[in-house]
Amino acid sequence: MTEEELVKIDKPAEEVDDAYSDDDLFKISSWGADLSFRELIARYDDNELIKPELQRHYVWDRVEASRFIDSVLLGLPVPSIFLAKTKGEKLLIIDGYQRIMTVRDFVNGVFSDDNSQFSLSNSKRIHERWRGKTFAQLGEEEKRKIRNTTIHAIIFMQQHPSPGDTSLYQIFERINTSGRTLLPQEIRNCVYQGPLNSLLLELNDNKGWRQMWGNEIRDSRMRDLELILRFFALSDEFILESANAPYNISLKKYLNDYMGTHNNVSEIENLRQKFNRTIEFVFANLGESAYRNTSPSDPTKLLTNLSSTVYDAVMIASWKLLQEGAHRATPEEYQTRKIRTLQNSEYQKILSQETMRSANIRKRVNDMHAALKGAT
């Protein structure tokens, strides 16, 4: 999907401008280590060096990859990589994935981009001595040089507060050099790997969800994944019921914290059923336009963009109906009730103003719940 084909989402300004610096004082230890490509490849193959979920696809083309191998063979300095030590004594690649994978692919003889034989480019930018050659066609000394070349790694680990990946998120956000500004969910998919992260990827293929999202192709910036996570996090009883819920929440920080504290196997099946049942109900009764707001100029018409706050209201209200067994209306009745609620000027205020105030999250959910239930 190209940038132009991305589904458009209407978000209130406070969600778009949600920049936060964590108030925790981190105790982070870091150290440098010179690791050979031989060791890095072995660690990767033994699943001790972890590939970020974000970088499931290799992005360098053959000329770029060949130029890097050329630099290694010429003995030129190789830029440092950045690794994070995880709680499981593994190393997460924060920066340097393309470099590591290029050497691994060349040694293994397969180019990741298209699974073809990895022979160096015939470009004049590559030294003529090994232009067009595969790893197997190099001399033994050249092979050893590639395997034994060291790359400086900066390794860090969070010692306090523990457990937690908050510092890891912030460091990834600040130092990653992937070539584009990463969106929050792209970083979460690197930092919070585990059962919940895998579940989000699985649920994102739900057919009803894809139709209501508006594109059968997964969003290249992972905004669809973030909305699934948003449903789980904002429907949590801490937000909907707890007296200890904060006056306002930073959505970015709250979603980070939710990923960190719910990333365990024991919760996965309940979350899977919760999402799938809710999507089935919403799609059957509100259809493809379930998450669209009404037009300010003509309240009888729906906007084409997906609204993040209408999404909250519809999804969580529908889930509450299912929990209560209070879903007895026809699709036409549900659609009429939803539209009538959105046409209320006071309701529109809580969809667009102070949207991350805990009381407003509850009100937009509870008012939609009452409406769909037929109570108002």
N, C-alpha and C positions, 0 to 999 in steps of 0.2 A: 504494500500500500504506500503510495506517495504521500508527501505532506498535504498536497491539495485534496487527497481523497479521505483525509482523516475526518471522522465524525466530529461535528462541532458540539461542544458542551457549553451551556450557559452556566457560569459560576459567579456567585457574588464576589465583590472586590476583595473582601477579607480572606476568602479562600485562595484567590490568585496571588495575593501579596503576603501569604502566610510564611514569613521568614522568621525563624526562631533560633536562638542560641541556647543550648541546654544549660540550666542553672547548676547542674552537678559539677563539682570540681573533680576532674578526672585524675587518676594516678595511672600514667601510661609509661611503660618502659619500652625503649626501642634500642635496637642494636644493628650493626651492619655485619653482613656475611658475604664472602665471595663464594658463589656456588657455580660449579661447572654445569654446562648443558647436559653432560652425562647424568649428573645427579638430579637436575631438575626434571629431565625426561623420566627417569626412574621413579621419582616421587609422584609425578603426574600419573604414570601408568599404574602405580600402587594405590591411587586415590588418596594420597597424602598431600598433594598439591591440588587445590580445588579450583575448578573453572567457575567463574561467576555465572549465574543464571542469565544475566544481561547479555553476556557474550557467547550465546549458544552458536552464533554464526561467525565464521572466520571472515574478516573484511578486507584484508590486503589482497591486491591483485598479484598476478604472477611476477610482474616487473618489480613491484615493491618488495615482494618476498625474496626475489632473486638478488636484489640490491643489498638486502640485509645479509644474506648468506655470503655474498661477495665481500661485504665489509668484514665479516668474521674471518674469511679466508685471507684477507689482506692484513689482518691483525689490527684493524682499527678499533678504537675504544667503543664499547657497547654501552648505551645508556642504562642507568640503574633501573631496577624494578622495585615495586613496593608490595610487600606481603603482610598479612595480618595473621597472627597465631590465634586459632580458635580454641574454644573450651575443650574440644576433642583432640587437642594436640595436632591439628592439621594446619596447613597454611593456605589461606585464601588469597588468590591473586587479585590485588586491587589495581595495580597498574603494571603492564608488561605482558599481558596475555598474548598479544600478536607476536611479540618477539620469541616467546617460549614455544608457541605452537609452530612458528615458521621453521625453527630448527628441528623440532620433533618430526614435523611432516617431511622435511627434507631427508632426515636420517631414515625414516620409515618408507620413503619413496612415493608417498601419496599426497597430492595437493588438496588441502581441505576444502577449498572453494568449490571444486567440481569433481573431487574424487578421481582425478586423472593422475597419470604418472607425473611425479614432480621432477622435472628437469629444469635447470636454470634457463632463464630467458636468453635468446640469441641477440638481445639488444646490445648495441655498442657501449652501453653504460655498464656492461658486465665485462670483467677482465677476460681477454680472449683465451686464456689458459684453461678456463673451466666453463666457458660459454656453451650452453646447450647440454651440459652434462647432468647426469643424475648422481646421487650420492655414491651409488655402487660403482660408477665409472671413475671416481676420483682415486688418486693414489692413497696408499695406506697412511702416509704422513699427513695428507690433507684431511682424511677422515678423522685421524686422531686430533688434529688441530680443532676441528669443529666440536668434537665431543668434549675436549679438554678446555676449551675457551671458558673463562669464568665471567660471570656477570655479577655486579655488585647488587646485593639485595638489602633493602632497608626493611627490617622486620619489627613490628610493634605488637604489643598486647596490652589490653586494658586490665589493670589490677584492681582498680576501684572506680566507681561502684561495681560490685559483682553480685550476681551475673547481670549481664546486659550488653547490648550492642550499640548503645547510643553514641559513644565516641567513635565507634567504627563507622556508623552512618555519617557522622559529621566529617570525619577525615576523608572518607570516600567522596563525599560531596565537594570537598575543597581541593583535593589533589588529583582526582582522576583526569587523565589527559586523553580521553577517548575521541576528542575532536568536536564534541557538542555538549551543551549544557544538559546534564541529566535531569530528568523529572524525578520526583520523589519515589514513585513506584519502581522506576528502573533501578534506583539505588537499593531499595528494599529487596528486590529480587537478587541482588548480589550479596547483601549483608545478612538477611534473615532466612538463610536457606534451611529447609527442613520440611516437616509434614504439612504445615499450613501453607507455605509457599507452593509446594507441589499441588495442594488441593486447589489453590487459586488458578493455577495453570490448567488443571483438569476441568474445573467448573466453567472456565471461560469458553469451552467448546459446546456448552449447552445450547441446543438449537433455538429454543424459545428466547433465551438471552441474546443470542446473536441477532435475531430478528428485531428485538426491541432495542438493542444497541444501535442497529442501523447499518451494519456491514458484516458479512459472513467471514471476512478476513480479520484476524487478530490485529488489534491496534499496535502499530509499530512503536509507540511510546508507552505502551502498557497502561493507558488510562482506563481501559475496560477492566483490567485486573484491579486497579485501585478502587473502582466503584463496587466491585464484589467485596473487597476488604472493608470498604466504607459501610456497607450494609451490615456486616458482622459486628463491626466496632460500635456503630451508633445505635444498634439494636440491643447492645449489651445492657444488662440491668443497672450497671454502674451509671450510665448516662440517663436511662429512662426512669429509674426508680430511686437511686441512692441519694440520701440527703448530703452525702459527702462529695457529690459531683461539683466540680469547680464552676464558678460563675460563667467564665468563658473558657473554651478550650482552643489550643492550637491544633488544628486538624492534622497537620503534618506530624507534630510530635505525638499526638494521641494515636494515630495510625502506626507510627513507629513502635510505641510502647505496646500496642495491642499485638503486633506481629511478634514482638519479643516474648510476651508473657503467655501467648496462646499457641506457640509453635511446638505443640507436643501431640503425640499420637492419640492420647486418650480423648481429645475433643473433636477429632477429625470427622468421625462418622456422623455425629450430631450436627456439625456445621454443614456437611454435605447434604443431609436430608433437609435441613432448614432452608438452604438456598434452592435446592431443586424443587421442593414442594411449593415454595413461595413463587418461584418463576413460573411454574406450571399454572398456578392460580392466576397470577397477574396476566400472563399471556392469554389464557383462555377467556378472561373476563374484560380486560382493558386493551388487549391487542398491541399492535406495533407502536402505537402512539402513547403508551402507558406513561412515559416519563416526560411528556411534553407539556409545557405551560400554555396558557391561553394568551392570545395576542393582546397587548395593551390597547391597541387601536380598535380591535374588534374582538371582544371576549367570547364571541361564538366560534372563533377560529383558533386552531392550535398552531403554535410556532413549529418550525422544522427542526430547531436545535433541541437536543436533550438537555433537561434542566437537572442539575445535581440535587437541588433541594426538593423538587417534585419527586425525584427518584427516592430520596430518603423517605418522604411521606408515604408514597404509594407502597414501597417495598415493606417498610416496617409495619405500617397499618395492616397490610394484607397478611403478614406473618402473624400479627396479633389476632386477626379474625380466624385464621387457621388454628391457632392455639386454643381459641375459645369454642371452635366448632360453629361459629356464627357466620357462616357463608351460605346464605339461602337465596340470594337475589339472582336475577338473570344478568347476563352480560350487559344488556341495554340499560338495566337499572343501575348497575355499578358505574357505567360510563357516564350516565346522567348525573349521578351523585358526585363523581369526581369533578366533572366540569362545573357543576354548581358551586362546589367548594372553591375551586380556583377563581371563579368569578367574584368572590367576596373580596372587597378591597382591603379589609383588615388581614385576611389570610395572605394576600399578596405581600404585605409588609413583612410578615415573618418568613416569607420565602426569599426575601431580598435584603433585609436589614438585620444586623446582629445575628447572623445565621448560625454562628458557633457558640452562641449563648445557650447554656444547657436548658434553661427554661423555654427558649424558643424552639430548640430541637424537639423537646417533649410536646410543645403545643402544636407544631405543624404535623407531628405524627398523630397525636391524640385527636385533633380536629378532623383529620382525614379518616382516622379509624372510626370515629363516631359517624361521619358522613357515609362511609361505605357500609357501615352496619345498619344504616337507616335510622339512627337515633336522632339526627337533625335533618 
